[in-house]
Amino acid sequence: MTTTTDLKDIGFRELQITADLLTAYCKSPPDFLGSGVHLMMNTHSGYVFLTDEDFNVAMMNGDRLEQFHSCPECGAEASPRTFRTDHAVNATLRTWPPDAIQHGAKPL
């Protein structure tokens, strides 16, 4: 995965998503983002997101800013609701403590 924080590398579509992200962040900063929050874009997927120094990720889901997860074992990426039900990551999730997804814990 290649990411950028340089706005000159971000297209018009991604700039609009950036505006939506920052507006949502201003209205209601998520409690799962800590210090060192900055904007990033995945240059392969086009995803624009906020991330902190602990690598927590926030993305837009409709008009809401939500935490976004990625599986360190299989690389699957999804919102918490999708992550819990996605068949591709169920085997990995069974090895995690019940509250691991909510707290961003790594697998056991």
Stockholm file with secondary structure:
# STOCKHOLM 1.0

chainA/1-108         MTTTTDLKDIGFRELQITADLLTAYCKSPPDFLGSGVHLMMNTHSGYVFLTDEDFNVAMMNGDRLEQFHSCPECGAEASPRTFRTDHAVNATLRTWPPDAIQHGAKPL
#=GR chainA/1-108 SS CCEECCGGGSCHHHHHHHHHHHHHHHHSCCTTCCSSCEEEEETTTCCEEEECTTCCEEEEETTEEEEEEECTTTCCEECHHHHHHCGGGHHHHTTSCTTHHHHTCCCC
#=GC SS_cons         CCEECCGGGSCHHHHHHHHHHHHHHHHSCCTTCCSSCEEEEETTTCCEEEECTTCCEEEEETTEEEEEEECTTTCCEECHHHHHHCGGGHHHHTTSCTTHHHHTCCCC
//
